[in-house]
Amino acid sequence: MTRKVAAGGGLELILPQCEKGIGAIVRKADSPDLISGVRVVPHNLWPDDRGYFMEILRVGHGLPAGFPPAETQVSLALGYPGTVKAFHYHLHQTDCWAPAAGMFQVALVDLRKGSPTFGVRNTLYAGSLWPVQILIPPGVGHGYKIIGVDPGVLVYVTDRFYNPDDEGRIPYNDPAIHYDWETQHR
């Protein structure tokens, strides 16, 4: 039985009934398993003997190219190993995530009623070992777990200023999403 989560901005968000698991693991930016509207672009790294340089954002370019400069917000979150922050969703806001340090197990779930990928879950292992940007459209539930031994630093760009009325939350262990946050031991 599905439950309605929220509606607005032309979207109706429904909790799907998922089997326990992590969904499709996305290992390539052009994966056919990506949730509709989610986009992934690898970052270029320029390493040298001092460390590396990574460009996060050029206003008007890349995944957030269409974000309005007057309303775009750039934020940073630091998480300690083992921390889970999930699930969030928005009816209006688009997020562009750039895990900048550490490793993230990014979990996505399509909550959009009528979406061709409704109920699909994706997992991306992103961060220092796979530096990418991840564009997350409204209606796609998103969260992460910091994996490994180092803290994780997430830089994220949104197409509008933070509005608590547009941020919904679903517990990380919601039985409808049934996301398995445990190490998979394959």
Buried (B, 14 or more C-beta within 10 A) or exposed (E): EEEEBBEBEEBBBBBBEBEEEBBBBBEEBEBEBBBBBBBBBEBEEEEEEEEEEBEBBEEEEBBBEEBEEEEBEBEEEEBEBEBBBBBBBBBBBBBBBBBBBBBBBBBBBBBBBEBEBBBBBBBBBBBBEBBBBBBBBBBBBBBBBBBBEBEBBBBBBBBBEEEEEBEBBBEBEBEBBBBBBEEEEE
